[in-house]
Amino acid sequence: MNNLREIAKTSVLGNPIRFGIMLYLLPRERALFIDIQRILDITPGNLDSHLRKLKQEGYVEIKKVLVDRPRTMVKITEKGAIETRNYLEKLKSVVSSYYKS
Amino acid sequence: MNNLREIAKTSVLGNPIRFGIMLYLLPRERALFIDIQRILDITPGNLDSHLRKLKQEGYVEIKKVLVDRPRTMVKITEKGAIETRNYLEKLKSVVSSYYKS
């Protein structure tokens, strides 16, 4: 039951767009800003504000890289990966408890 | 991959407190306001504002009932149950895809 309380209190990953960003980064470690924006189908401004929050919380690092031209690269940090896996664990236990009931 | 996009765009259940409320109601169908508030450890005002959003979206019904004294009872609607199960399905597929990778 405390899983419900913890899920309800999840502030950083509790936001669905931030959760989507971290889920996209988790298996890839890094991705271009433009790719995340296309996959989640959100505006650049919206993605930028959520990335700033994730960076402020230490979940991602943001760098400029030269690809075809200067691009923004987003890299998941160790803390970001740990927090995302922990949240997935909580969701997994809550989800599986519903498929048993 | 479109699961990621759908999760990112989940507005009603995308909020962790509303998700916690619906997860609590799903196996019970109904619960007292005071019980939901204690389980999720949130303020009455916070719970009230999220319940109003859930009611506005047709996910719950809110009634006064006489228990020891007049109490607020929250009941999940069919739509609320369907939407919560659908969201759980999406989370389940995203979560299981991470435990396979």
N, CA and C atoms of all chains as a GROMACS GRO file, in nm:
protein
  606
    1MET      N    1   0.083  -0.120   0.000
    1MET     CA    2   0.000   0.000   0.000
    1MET      C    3   0.088   0.127   0.000
    2ASN      N    4   0.211   0.119   0.060
    2ASN     CA    5   0.289   0.242   0.061
    2ASN      C    6   0.339   0.274  -0.080
    3ASN      N    7   0.333   0.171  -0.171
    3ASN     CA    8   0.368   0.202  -0.310
    3ASN      C    9   0.276   0.310  -0.367
    4LEU      N   10   0.146   0.300  -0.333
    4LEU     CA   11   0.049   0.398  -0.382
    4LEU      C   12   0.089   0.538  -0.334
    5ARG      N   13   0.127   0.544  -0.207
    5ARG     CA   14   0.164   0.675  -0.150
    5ARG      C   15   0.288   0.728  -0.219
    6GLU      N   16   0.386   0.636  -0.244
    6GLU     CA   17   0.510   0.682  -0.308
    6GLU      C   18   0.484   0.726  -0.451
    7ILE      N   19   0.397   0.654  -0.522
    7ILE     CA   20   0.366   0.693  -0.661
    7ILE      C   21   0.298   0.831  -0.661
    8ALA      N   22   0.208   0.850  -0.566
    8ALA     CA   23   0.136   0.977  -0.560
    8ALA      C   24   0.232   1.092  -0.531
    9LYS      N   25   0.341   1.061  -0.462
    9LYS     CA   26   0.434   1.169  -0.422
    9LYS      C   27   0.551   1.184  -0.517
   10THR      N   28   0.550   1.112  -0.630
   10THR     CA   29   0.662   1.118  -0.724
   10THR      C   30   0.657   1.249  -0.799
   11SER      N   31   0.744   1.343  -0.764
   11SER     CA   32   0.730   1.474  -0.829
   11SER      C   33   0.804   1.480  -0.962
   12VAL      N   34   0.929   1.440  -0.969
   12VAL     CA   35   1.004   1.458  -1.095
   12VAL      C   36   0.948   1.366  -1.203
   13LEU      N   37   0.946   1.236  -1.176
   13LEU     CA   38   0.902   1.141  -1.278
   13LEU      C   39   0.750   1.128  -1.280
   14GLY      N   40   0.684   1.191  -1.184
   14GLY     CA   41   0.538   1.184  -1.180
   14GLY      C   42   0.475   1.257  -1.296
   15ASN      N   43   0.553   1.347  -1.356
   15ASN     CA   44   0.500   1.418  -1.474
   15ASN      C   45   0.513   1.326  -1.596
   16PRO      N   46   0.406   1.304  -1.671
   16PRO     CA   47   0.411   1.205  -1.780
   16PRO      C   48   0.512   1.238  -1.889
   17ILE      N   49   0.535   1.366  -1.916
   17ILE     CA   50   0.632   1.400  -2.022
   17ILE      C   51   0.773   1.370  -1.973
   18ARG      N   52   0.802   1.406  -1.846
   18ARG     CA   53   0.936   1.375  -1.793
   18ARG      C   54   0.956   1.225  -1.784
   19PHE      N   55   0.849   1.153  -1.749
   19PHE     CA   56   0.859   1.007  -1.741
   19PHE      C   57   0.887   0.951  -1.881
   20GLY      N   58   0.818   1.006  -1.983
   20GLY     CA   59   0.840   0.962  -2.122
   20GLY      C   60   0.982   0.989  -2.167
   21ILE      N   61   1.038   1.105  -2.131
   21ILE     CA   62   1.176   1.140  -2.168
   21ILE      C   63   1.273   1.039  -2.107
   22MET      N   64   1.256   1.010  -1.978
   22MET     CA   65   1.350   0.919  -1.910
   22MET      C   66   1.336   0.776  -1.961
   23LEU      N   67   1.212   0.736  -1.992
   23LEU     CA   68   1.191   0.601  -2.047
   23LEU      C   69   1.261   0.589  -2.182
   24TYR      N   70   1.262   0.697  -2.260
   24TYR     CA   71   1.327   0.695  -2.391
   24TYR      C   72   1.479   0.688  -2.376
   25LEU      N   73   1.530   0.760  -2.276
   25LEU     CA   74   1.676   0.765  -2.256
   25LEU      C   75   1.731   0.639  -2.190
   26LEU      N   76   1.652   0.574  -2.106
   26LEU     CA   77   1.704   0.465  -2.021
   26LEU      C   78   1.780   0.358  -2.100
   27PRO      N   79   1.723   0.303  -2.208
   27PRO     CA   80   1.797   0.199  -2.281
   27PRO      C   81   1.900   0.255  -2.378
   28ARG      N   82   1.896   0.387  -2.407
   28ARG     CA   83   1.986   0.446  -2.507
   28ARG      C   84   2.101   0.524  -2.445
   29GLU      N   85   2.085   0.566  -2.319
   29GLU     CA   86   2.182   0.651  -2.248
   29GLU      C   87   2.183   0.795  -2.300
   30ARG      N   88   2.179   0.811  -2.432
   30ARG     CA   89   2.176   0.950  -2.482
   30ARG      C   90   2.090   0.958  -2.606
   31ALA      N   91   2.041   1.078  -2.636
   31ALA     CA   92   1.959   1.097  -2.756
   31ALA      C   93   1.962   1.245  -2.792
   32LEU      N   94   1.939   1.272  -2.920
   32LEU     CA   95   1.931   1.412  -2.963
   32LEU      C   96   1.798   1.472  -2.921
   33PHE      N   97   1.802   1.601  -2.889
   33PHE     CA   98   1.682   1.677  -2.850
   33PHE      C   99   1.572   1.657  -2.955
   34ILE      N  100   1.610   1.667  -3.082
   34ILE     CA  101   1.513   1.660  -3.192
   34ILE      C  102   1.446   1.523  -3.198
   35ASP      N  103   1.522   1.418  -3.163
   35ASP     CA  104   1.463   1.283  -3.167
   35ASP      C  105   1.362   1.264  -3.054
   36ILE      N  106   1.398   1.312  -2.933
   36ILE     CA  107   1.306   1.301  -2.820
   36ILE      C  108   1.178   1.378  -2.851
   37GLN      N  109   1.196   1.495  -2.909
   37GLN     CA  110   1.080   1.582  -2.938
   37GLN      C  111   0.986   1.515  -3.038
   38ARG      N  112   1.046   1.447  -3.138
   38ARG     CA  113   0.962   1.379  -3.241
   38ARG      C  114   0.890   1.260  -3.180
   39ILE      N  115   0.963   1.179  -3.104
   39ILE     CA  116   0.903   1.057  -3.047
   39ILE      C  117   0.785   1.092  -2.955
   40LEU      N  118   0.805   1.196  -2.870
   40LEU     CA  119   0.700   1.230  -2.774
   40LEU      C  120   0.596   1.324  -2.834
   41ASP      N  121   0.628   1.378  -2.955
   41ASP     CA  122   0.533   1.466  -3.025
   41ASP      C  123   0.494   1.585  -2.938
   42ILE      N  124   0.596   1.653  -2.883
   42ILE     CA  125   0.570   1.772  -2.802
   42ILE      C  126   0.646   1.890  -2.861
   43THR      N  127   0.614   2.011  -2.819
   43THR     CA  128   0.680   2.129  -2.877
   43THR      C  129   0.822   2.142  -2.820
   44PRO      N  130   0.913   2.207  -2.896
   44PRO     CA  131   1.050   2.228  -2.844
   44PRO      C  132   1.049   2.301  -2.709
   45GLY      N  133   0.962   2.400  -2.695
   45GLY     CA  134   0.956   2.477  -2.570
   45GLY      C  135   0.915   2.391  -2.453
   46ASN      N  136   0.818   2.302  -2.478
   46ASN     CA  137   0.770   2.213  -2.372
   46ASN      C  138   0.882   2.116  -2.332
   47LEU      N  139   0.949   2.058  -2.433
   47LEU     CA  140   1.058   1.965  -2.405
   47LEU      C  141   1.171   2.036  -2.330
   48ASP      N  142   1.201   2.159  -2.373
   48ASP     CA  143   1.309   2.235  -2.310
   48ASP      C  144   1.281   2.260  -2.162
   49SER      N  145   1.157   2.294  -2.129
   49SER     CA  146   1.127   2.324  -1.987
   49SER      C  147   1.137   2.198  -1.902
   50HIS      N  148   1.095   2.084  -1.958
   50HIS     CA  149   1.104   1.959  -1.879
   50HIS      C  150   1.249   1.912  -1.866
   51LEU      N  151   1.328   1.933  -1.974
   51LEU     CA  152   1.470   1.895  -1.967
   51LEU      C  153   1.543   1.978  -1.862
   52ARG      N  154   1.506   2.109  -1.855
   52ARG     CA  155   1.570   2.194  -1.754
   52ARG      C  156   1.541   2.143  -1.614
   53LYS      N  157   1.416   2.099  -1.592
   53LYS     CA  158   1.379   2.044  -1.459
   53LYS      C  159   1.460   1.916  -1.433
   54LEU      N  160   1.469   1.829  -1.532
   54LEU     CA  161   1.543   1.702  -1.516
   54LEU      C  162   1.691   1.730  -1.490
   55LYS      N  163   1.746   1.830  -1.558
   55LYS     CA  164   1.888   1.867  -1.539
   55LYS      C  165   1.907   1.923  -1.397
   56GLN      N  166   1.816   2.008  -1.357
   56GLN     CA  167   1.823   2.071  -1.223
   56GLN      C  168   1.819   1.963  -1.113
   57GLU      N  169   1.746   1.854  -1.138
   57GLU     CA  170   1.734   1.745  -1.041
   57GLU      C  171   1.848   1.644  -1.055
   58GLY      N  172   1.935   1.667  -1.155
   58GLY     CA  173   2.051   1.579  -1.174
   58GLY      C  174   2.019   1.449  -1.246
   59TYR      N  175   1.907   1.447  -1.320
   59TYR     CA  176   1.866   1.323  -1.389
   59TYR      C  177   1.928   1.314  -1.527
   60VAL      N  178   1.961   1.430  -1.588
   60VAL     CA  179   2.021   1.430  -1.723
   60VAL      C  180   2.132   1.535  -1.729
   61GLU      N  181   2.219   1.519  -1.831
   61GLU     CA  182   2.316   1.621  -1.868
   61GLU      C  183   2.283   1.664  -2.011
   62ILE      N  184   2.305   1.791  -2.040
   62ILE     CA  185   2.271   1.844  -2.173
   62ILE      C  186   2.398   1.904  -2.233
   63LYS      N  187   2.434   1.860  -2.354
   63LYS     CA  188   2.557   1.909  -2.419
   63LYS      C  189   2.527   1.948  -2.563
   64LYS      N  190   2.613   2.037  -2.617
   64LYS     CA  191   2.606   2.068  -2.760
   64LYS      C  192   2.705   1.972  -2.829
   65VAL      N  193   2.661   1.911  -2.937
   65VAL     CA  194   2.751   1.824  -3.014
   65VAL      C  195   2.742   1.862  -3.160
   66LEU      N  196   2.847   1.829  -3.234
   66LEU     CA  197   2.845   1.860  -3.378
   66LEU      C  198   2.804   1.732  -3.451
   67VAL      N  199   2.687   1.735  -3.516
   67VAL     CA  200   2.645   1.620  -3.597
   67VAL      C  201   2.646   1.672  -3.740
   68ASP      N  202   2.529   1.696  -3.796
   68ASP     CA  203   2.529   1.761  -3.928
   68ASP      C  204   2.554   1.911  -3.907
   69ARG      N  205   2.512   1.954  -3.788
   69ARG     CA  206   2.537   2.092  -3.743
   69ARG      C  207   2.529   2.089  -3.591
   70PRO      N  208   2.557   2.198  -3.523
   70PRO     CA  209   2.550   2.192  -3.376
   70PRO      C  210   2.413   2.142  -3.331
   71ARG      N  211   2.414   2.037  -3.247
   71ARG     CA  212   2.288   1.979  -3.201
   71ARG      C  213   2.290   1.969  -3.048
   72THR      N  214   2.170   1.963  -2.986
   72THR     CA  215   2.163   1.944  -2.841
   72THR      C  216   2.150   1.794  -2.812
   73MET      N  217   2.242   1.743  -2.730
   73MET     CA  218   2.242   1.601  -2.693
   73MET      C  219   2.205   1.589  -2.546
   74VAL      N  220   2.117   1.495  -2.518
   74VAL     CA  221   2.073   1.476  -2.379
   74VAL      C  222   2.124   1.340  -2.332
   75LYS      N  223   2.192   1.338  -2.219
   75LYS     CA  224   2.250   1.213  -2.168
   75LYS      C  225   2.193   1.184  -2.029
   76ILE      N  226   2.151   1.060  -2.007
   76ILE     CA  227   2.097   1.023  -1.875
   76ILE      C  228   2.213   1.010  -1.777
   77THR      N  229   2.196   1.055  -1.654
   77THR     CA  230   2.301   1.040  -1.552
   77THR      C  231   2.276   0.910  -1.476
   78GLU      N  232   2.375   0.872  -1.394
   78GLU     CA  233   2.357   0.750  -1.313
   78GLU      C  234   2.236   0.768  -1.220
   79LYS      N  235   2.227   0.887  -1.160
   79LYS     CA  236   2.115   0.915  -1.069
   79LYS      C  237   1.982   0.904  -1.145
   80GLY      N  238   1.978   0.960  -1.266
   80GLY     CA  239   1.856   0.954  -1.347
   80GLY      C  240   1.816   0.812  -1.379
   81ALA      N  241   1.916   0.729  -1.411
   81ALA     CA  242   1.888   0.588  -1.444
   81ALA      C  243   1.836   0.514  -1.320
   82ILE      N  244   1.900   0.538  -1.206
   82ILE     CA  245   1.857   0.472  -1.081
   82ILE      C  246   1.714   0.513  -1.044
   83GLU      N  247   1.686   0.645  -1.048
   83GLU     CA  248   1.553   0.693  -1.010
   83GLU      C  249   1.445   0.638  -1.106
   84THR      N  250   1.480   0.631  -1.234
   84THR     CA  251   1.381   0.582  -1.332
   84THR      C  252   1.354   0.434  -1.310
   85ARG      N  253   1.461   0.357  -1.285
   85ARG     CA  254   1.441   0.213  -1.257
   85ARG      C  255   1.361   0.194  -1.128
   86ASN      N  256   1.389   0.274  -1.026
   86ASN     CA  257   1.313   0.261  -0.900
   86ASN      C  258   1.164   0.286  -0.922
   87TYR      N  259   1.135   0.390  -1.002
   87TYR     CA  260   0.994   0.425  -1.028
   87TYR      C  261   0.928   0.313  -1.109
   88LEU      N  262   1.005   0.258  -1.206
   88LEU     CA  263   0.953   0.146  -1.284
   88LEU      C  264   0.922   0.028  -1.192
   89GLU      N  265   1.009   0.003  -1.093
   89GLU     CA  266   0.987  -0.107  -0.997
   89GLU      C  267   0.855  -0.086  -0.922
   90LYS      N  268   0.835   0.036  -0.876
   90LYS     CA  269   0.710   0.067  -0.801
   90LYS      C  270   0.589   0.046  -0.891
   91LEU      N  271   0.599   0.096  -1.014
   91LEU     CA  272   0.486   0.081  -1.107
   91LEU      C  273   0.463  -0.067  -1.135
   92LYS      N  274   0.573  -0.141  -1.151
   92LYS     CA  275   0.562  -0.285  -1.181
   92LYS      C  276   0.488  -0.356  -1.068
   93SER      N  277   0.519  -0.321  -0.943
   93SER     CA  278   0.454  -0.391  -0.830
   93SER      C  279   0.307  -0.350  -0.822
   94VAL      N  280   0.279  -0.222  -0.847
   94VAL     CA  281   0.139  -0.178  -0.843
   94VAL      C  282   0.062  -0.241  -0.958
   95VAL      N  283   0.121  -0.241  -1.078
   95VAL     CA  284   0.054  -0.298  -1.197
   95VAL      C  285   0.030  -0.446  -1.175
   96SER      N  286   0.133  -0.519  -1.127
   96SER     CA  287   0.114  -0.664  -1.112
   96SER      C  288   0.013  -0.694  -1.002
   97SER      N  289   0.003  -0.608  -0.898
   97SER     CA  290  -0.098  -0.635  -0.793
   97SER      C  291  -0.238  -0.623  -0.852
   98TYR      N  292  -0.255  -0.543  -0.957
   98TYR     CA  293  -0.389  -0.531  -1.016
   98TYR      C  294  -0.418  -0.648  -1.107
   99TYR      N  295  -0.316  -0.707  -1.165
   99TYR     CA  296  -0.343  -0.818  -1.255
   99TYR      C  297  -0.358  -0.948  -1.178
  100LYS      N  298  -0.322  -0.945  -1.047
  100LYS     CA  299  -0.349  -1.065  -0.964
  100LYS      C  300  -0.490  -1.056  -0.909
  101SER      N  301  -0.538  -0.925  -0.877
  101SER     CA  302  -0.671  -0.915  -0.809
  101SER      C  303  -0.783  -0.943  -0.907
  102MET      N  304   0.670   0.189  -2.951
  102MET     CA  305   0.722   0.324  -2.930
  102MET      C  306   0.606   0.423  -2.911
  103ASN      N  307   0.486   0.394  -2.975
  103ASN     CA  308   0.381   0.493  -2.957
  103ASN      C  309   0.328   0.490  -2.814
  104ASN      N  310   0.359   0.379  -2.739
  104ASN     CA  311   0.321   0.378  -2.598
  104ASN      C  312   0.386   0.495  -2.524
  105LEU      N  313   0.514   0.522  -2.556
  105LEU     CA  314   0.585   0.632  -2.492
  105LEU      C  315   0.511   0.762  -2.517
  106ARG      N  316   0.470   0.779  -2.644
  106ARG     CA  317   0.400   0.904  -2.680
  106ARG      C  318   0.269   0.914  -2.605
  107GLU      N  319   0.197   0.799  -2.597
  107GLU     CA  320   0.067   0.802  -2.529
  107GLU      C  321   0.084   0.830  -2.379
  108ILE      N  322   0.188   0.769  -2.319
  108ILE     CA  323   0.210   0.793  -2.176
  108ILE      C  324   0.242   0.940  -2.153
  109ALA      N  325   0.324   0.996  -2.242
  109ALA     CA  326   0.362   1.137  -2.226
  109ALA      C  327   0.240   1.228  -2.239
  110LYS      N  328   0.141   1.183  -2.315
  110LYS     CA  329   0.023   1.270  -2.339
  110LYS      C  330  -0.093   1.241  -2.246
  111THR      N  331  -0.070   1.152  -2.144
  111THR     CA  332  -0.179   1.116  -2.054
  111THR      C  333  -0.205   1.232  -1.959
  112SER      N  334  -0.313   1.305  -1.980
  112SER     CA  335  -0.330   1.424  -1.896
  112SER      C  336  -0.400   1.391  -1.765
  113VAL      N  337  -0.513   1.323  -1.767
  113VAL     CA  338  -0.588   1.302  -1.642
  113VAL      C  339  -0.509   1.210  -1.548
  114LEU      N  340  -0.476   1.090  -1.596
  114LEU     CA  341  -0.408   0.994  -1.508
  114LEU      C  342  -0.257   1.018  -1.504
  115GLY      N  343  -0.211   1.111  -1.587
  115GLY     CA  344  -0.067   1.140  -1.590
  115GLY      C  345  -0.022   1.209  -1.463
  116ASN      N  346  -0.119   1.264  -1.390
  116ASN     CA  347  -0.083   1.326  -1.262
  116ASN      C  348  -0.072   1.217  -1.156
  117PRO      N  349   0.041   1.209  -1.083
  117PRO     CA  350   0.063   1.097  -0.991
  117PRO      C  351  -0.042   1.086  -0.881
  118ILE      N  352  -0.096   1.199  -0.833
  118ILE     CA  353  -0.197   1.191  -0.727
  118ILE      C  354  -0.328   1.135  -0.782
  119ARG      N  355  -0.365   1.182  -0.902
  119ARG     CA  356  -0.489   1.129  -0.962
  119ARG      C  357  -0.471   0.980  -0.995
  120PHE      N  358  -0.351   0.944  -1.039
  120PHE     CA  359  -0.325   0.803  -1.069
  120PHE      C  360  -0.336   0.721  -0.941
  121GLY      N  361  -0.281   0.774  -0.829
  121GLY     CA  362  -0.289   0.705  -0.700
  121GLY      C  363  -0.434   0.689  -0.654
  122ILE      N  364  -0.516   0.793  -0.674
  122ILE     CA  365  -0.658   0.788  -0.634
  122ILE      C  366  -0.728   0.676  -0.712
  123MET      N  367  -0.706   0.672  -0.844
  123MET     CA  368  -0.777   0.573  -0.927
  123MET      C  369  -0.728   0.432  -0.899
  124LEU      N  370  -0.596   0.419  -0.872
  124LEU     CA  371  -0.542   0.287  -0.838
  124LEU      C  372  -0.605   0.236  -0.708
  125TYR      N  373  -0.631   0.327  -0.615
  125TYR     CA  374  -0.691   0.288  -0.487
  125TYR      C  375  -0.838   0.248  -0.507
  126LEU      N  376  -0.907   0.320  -0.596
  126LEU     CA  377  -1.049   0.293  -0.617
  126LEU      C  378  -1.074   0.169  -0.703
  127LEU      N  379  -0.982   0.139  -0.795
  127LEU     CA  380  -1.008   0.035  -0.896
  127LEU      C  381  -1.053  -0.097  -0.836
  128PRO      N  382  -0.981  -0.154  -0.738
  128PRO     CA  383  -1.027  -0.284  -0.683
  128PRO      C  384  -1.140  -0.270  -0.582
  129ARG      N  385  -1.168  -0.148  -0.533
  129ARG     CA  386  -1.270  -0.128  -0.426
  129ARG      C  387  -1.401  -0.072  -0.478
  130GLU      N  388  -1.396  -0.008  -0.595
  130GLU     CA  389  -1.511   0.062  -0.654
  130GLU      C  390  -1.548   0.190  -0.581
  131ARG      N  391  -1.543   0.186  -0.447
  131ARG     CA  392  -1.575   0.312  -0.376
  131ARG      C  393  -1.490   0.322  -0.251
  132ALA      N  394  -1.473   0.444  -0.202
  132ALA     CA  395  -1.396   0.463  -0.078
  132ALA      C  396  -1.434   0.599  -0.020
  133LEU      N  397  -1.416   0.610   0.112
  133LEU     CA  398  -1.444   0.740   0.176
  133LEU      C  399  -1.330   0.836   0.147
  134PHE      N  400  -1.366   0.964   0.136
  134PHE     CA  401  -1.268   1.071   0.111
  134PHE      C  402  -1.154   1.061   0.213
  135ILE      N  403  -1.193   1.044   0.340
  135ILE     CA  404  -1.095   1.043   0.448
  135ILE      C  405  -0.996   0.926   0.435
  136ASP      N  406  -1.044   0.814   0.383
  136ASP     CA  407  -0.954   0.697   0.367
  136ASP      C  408  -0.854   0.722   0.254
  137ILE      N  409  -0.902   0.778   0.143
  137ILE     CA  410  -0.811   0.807   0.030
  137ILE      C  411  -0.706   0.906   0.077
  138GLN      N  412  -0.750   1.006   0.152
  138GLN     CA  413  -0.660   1.113   0.197
  138GLN      C  414  -0.549   1.056   0.286
  139ARG      N  415  -0.589   0.961   0.375
  139ARG     CA  416  -0.490   0.901   0.467
  139ARG      C  417  -0.391   0.814   0.391
  140ILE      N  418  -0.445   0.731   0.300
  140ILE     CA  419  -0.357   0.637   0.226
  140ILE      C  420  -0.253   0.714   0.144
  141LEU      N  421  -0.297   0.819   0.076
  141LEU     CA  422  -0.206   0.893  -0.012
  141LEU      C  423  -0.128   1.000   0.064
  142ASP      N  424  -0.172   1.024   0.192
  142ASP     CA  425  -0.099   1.122   0.277
  142ASP      C  426  -0.092   1.259   0.210
  143ILE      N  427  -0.207   1.307   0.165
  143ILE     CA  428  -0.213   1.441   0.103
  143ILE      C  429  -0.315   1.525   0.180
  144THR      N  430  -0.312   1.657   0.156
  144THR     CA  431  -0.405   1.744   0.230
  144THR      C  432  -0.547   1.731   0.173
  145PRO      N  433  -0.650   1.759   0.255
  145PRO     CA  434  -0.788   1.754   0.204
  145PRO      C  435  -0.809   1.844   0.083
  146GLY      N  436  -0.747   1.962   0.086
  146GLY     CA  437  -0.763   2.057  -0.025
  146GLY      C  438  -0.704   2.002  -0.154
  147ASN      N  439  -0.589   1.938  -0.140
  147ASN     CA  440  -0.522   1.879  -0.257
  147ASN      C  441  -0.607   1.766  -0.315
  148LEU      N  442  -0.656   1.678  -0.225
  148LEU     CA  443  -0.741   1.567  -0.271
  148LEU      C  444  -0.867   1.621  -0.335
  149ASP      N  445  -0.927   1.722  -0.274
  149ASP     CA  446  -1.051   1.779  -0.326
  149ASP      C  447  -1.032   1.833  -0.467
  150SER      N  448  -0.921   1.901  -0.493
  150SER     CA  449  -0.902   1.961  -0.627
  150SER      C  450  -0.883   1.851  -0.732
  151HIS      N  451  -0.812   1.742  -0.694
  151HIS     CA  452  -0.793   1.633  -0.791
  151HIS      C  453  -0.922   1.554  -0.814
  152LEU      N  454  -1.001   1.538  -0.706
  152LEU     CA  455  -1.129   1.469  -0.722
  152LEU      C  456  -1.223   1.548  -0.813
  153ARG      N  457  -1.218   1.682  -0.799
  153ARG     CA  458  -1.304   1.764  -0.886
  153ARG      C  459  -1.266   1.745  -1.032
  154LYS      N  460  -1.132   1.736  -1.060
  154LYS     CA  461  -1.086   1.714  -1.198
  154LYS      C  462  -1.134   1.576  -1.246
  155LEU      N  463  -1.120   1.473  -1.161
  155LEU     CA  464  -1.162   1.337  -1.199
  155LEU      C  465  -1.312   1.332  -1.223
  156LYS      N  466  -1.388   1.405  -1.141
  156LYS     CA  467  -1.534   1.409  -1.158
  156LYS      C  468  -1.570   1.480  -1.289
  157GLN      N  469  -1.504   1.589  -1.315
  157GLN     CA  470  -1.527   1.669  -1.437
  157GLN      C  471  -1.499   1.584  -1.561
  158GLU      N  472  -1.401   1.493  -1.553
  158GLU     CA  473  -1.365   1.407  -1.666
  158GLU      C  474  -1.450   1.280  -1.670
  159GLY      N  475  -1.540   1.266  -1.568
  159GLY     CA  476  -1.630   1.149  -1.567
  159GLY      C  477  -1.566   1.022  -1.516
  160TYR      N  478  -1.455   1.036  -1.440
  160TYR     CA  479  -1.385   0.917  -1.391
  160TYR      C  480  -1.441   0.871  -1.256
  161VAL      N  481  -1.500   0.964  -1.179
  161VAL     CA  482  -1.556   0.929  -1.048
  161VAL      C  483  -1.689   1.001  -1.028
  162GLU      N  484  -1.766   0.946  -0.931
  162GLU     CA  485  -1.885   1.017  -0.881
  162GLU      C  486  -1.861   1.044  -0.733
  163ILE      N  487  -1.914   1.156  -0.685
  163ILE     CA  488  -1.892   1.194  -0.545
  163ILE      C  489  -2.028   1.211  -0.479
  164LYS      N  490  -2.048   1.142  -0.367
  164LYS     CA  491  -2.179   1.148  -0.298
  164LYS      C  492  -2.158   1.170  -0.148
  165LYS      N  493  -2.262   1.226  -0.083
  165LYS     CA  494  -2.260   1.235   0.064
  165LYS      C  495  -2.331   1.109   0.116
  166VAL      N  496  -2.273   1.044   0.212
  166VAL     CA  497  -2.338   0.927   0.272
  166VAL      C  498  -2.336   0.943   0.424
  167LEU      N  499  -2.428   0.875   0.489
  167LEU     CA  500  -2.432   0.880   0.636
  167LEU      C  501  -2.360   0.757   0.688
  168VAL      N  502  -2.246   0.780   0.756
  168VAL     CA  503  -2.175   0.667   0.818
  168VAL      C  504  -2.186   0.693   0.968
  169ASP      N  505  -2.080   0.736   1.030
  169ASP     CA  506  -2.094   0.779   1.170
  169ASP      C  507  -2.154   0.920   1.170
  170ARG      N  508  -2.125   0.988   1.064
  170ARG     CA  509  -2.185   1.120   1.039
  170ARG      C  510  -2.178   1.144   0.889
  171PRO      N  511  -2.232   1.252   0.837
  171PRO     CA  512  -2.227   1.272   0.691
  171PRO      C  513  -2.082   1.264   0.642
  172ARG      N  514  -2.059   1.176   0.543
  172ARG     CA  515  -1.923   1.159   0.491
  172ARG      C  516  -1.924   1.172   0.338
  173THR      N  517  -1.809   1.206   0.281
  173THR     CA  518  -1.800   1.211   0.134
  173THR      C  519  -1.751   1.076   0.083
  174MET      N  520  -1.831   1.018  -0.009
  174MET     CA  521  -1.796   0.887  -0.067
  174MET      C  522  -1.759   0.908  -0.213
  175VAL      N  523  -1.651   0.844  -0.256
  175VAL     CA  524  -1.605   0.856  -0.395
  175VAL      C  525  -1.623   0.722  -0.463
  176LYS      N  526  -1.692   0.722  -0.576
  176LYS     CA  527  -1.717   0.596  -0.646
  176LYS      C  528  -1.657   0.604  -0.786
  177ILE      N  529  -1.588   0.499  -0.828
  177ILE     CA  530  -1.528   0.496  -0.962
  177ILE      C  531  -1.640   0.471  -1.064
  178THR      N  532  -1.635   0.538  -1.178
  178THR     CA  533  -1.735   0.514  -1.283
  178THR      C  534  -1.680   0.407  -1.378
  179GLU      N  535  -1.768   0.360  -1.467
  179GLU     CA  536  -1.722   0.260  -1.565
  179GLU      C  537  -1.610   0.320  -1.652
  180LYS      N  538  -1.632   0.446  -1.693
  180LYS     CA  539  -1.531   0.514  -1.775
  180LYS      C  540  -1.398   0.524  -1.699
  181GLY      N  541  -1.407   0.559  -1.570
  181GLY     CA  542  -1.286   0.572  -1.488
  181GLY      C  543  -1.211   0.439  -1.479
  182ALA      N  544  -1.287   0.331  -1.463
  182ALA     CA  545  -1.224   0.198  -1.452
  182ALA      C  546  -1.159   0.159  -1.584
  183ILE      N  547  -1.228   0.185  -1.695
  183ILE     CA  548  -1.174   0.150  -1.828
  183ILE      C  549  -1.045   0.230  -1.854
  184GLU      N  550  -1.050   0.361  -1.829
  184GLU     CA  551  -0.933   0.447  -1.856
  184GLU      C  552  -0.814   0.406  -1.768
  185THR      N  553  -0.844   0.371  -1.643
  185THR     CA  554  -0.734   0.333  -1.553
  185THR      C  555  -0.673   0.201  -1.596
  186ARG      N  556  -0.758   0.106  -1.636
  186ARG     CA  557  -0.703  -0.023  -1.684
  186ARG      C  558  -0.623  -0.002  -1.812
  187ASN      N  559  -0.671   0.085  -1.903
  187ASN     CA  560  -0.597   0.110  -2.027
  187ASN      C  561  -0.458   0.167  -1.997
  188TYR      N  562  -0.455   0.261  -1.902
  188TYR     CA  563  -0.326   0.324  -1.867
  188TYR      C  564  -0.233   0.223  -1.802
  189LEU      N  565  -0.293   0.135  -1.718
  189LEU     CA  566  -0.212   0.028  -1.656
  189LEU      C  567  -0.155  -0.063  -1.765
  190GLU      N  568  -0.235  -0.092  -1.869
  190GLU     CA  569  -0.189  -0.177  -1.981
  190GLU      C  570  -0.068  -0.114  -2.048
  191LYS      N  571  -0.078   0.016  -2.074
  191LYS     CA  572   0.033   0.085  -2.142
  191LYS      C  573   0.157   0.082  -2.054
  192LEU      N  574   0.138   0.109  -1.924
  192LEU     CA  575   0.252   0.108  -1.832
  192LEU      C  576   0.312  -0.032  -1.827
  193LYS      N  577   0.223  -0.132  -1.826
  193LYS     CA  578   0.270  -0.271  -1.817
  193LYS      C  579   0.358  -0.303  -1.938
  194SER      N  580   0.315  -0.259  -2.057
  194SER     CA  581   0.394  -0.294  -2.177
  194SER      C  582   0.526  -0.217  -2.177
  195VAL      N  583   0.523  -0.092  -2.131
  195VAL     CA  584   0.648  -0.014  -2.126
  195VAL      C  585   0.740  -0.075  -2.020
  196VAL      N  586   0.685  -0.108  -1.903
  196VAL     CA  587   0.766  -0.163  -1.793
  196VAL      C  588   0.826  -0.297  -1.837
  197SER      N  589   0.743  -0.384  -1.898
  197SER     CA  590   0.796  -0.516  -1.934
  197SER      C  591   0.900  -0.503  -2.046
  198SER      N  592   0.885  -0.404  -2.134
  198SER     CA  593   0.987  -0.389  -2.240
  198SER      C  594   1.121  -0.352  -2.178
  199TYR      N  595   1.120  -0.287  -2.062
  199TYR     CA  596   1.248  -0.251  -1.999
  199TYR      C  597   1.308  -0.370  -1.926
  200TYR      N  598   1.223  -0.460  -1.880
  200TYR     CA  599   1.280  -0.574  -1.807
  200TYR      C  600   1.324  -0.683  -1.903
  201LYS      N  601   1.286  -0.669  -2.032
  201LYS     CA  602   1.340  -0.763  -2.131
  201LYS      C  603   1.474  -0.711  -2.182
  202SER      N  604   1.487  -0.571  -2.192
  202SER     CA  605   1.611  -0.516  -2.255
  202SER      C  606   1.729  -0.527  -2.161
   0.00000   0.00000   0.00000
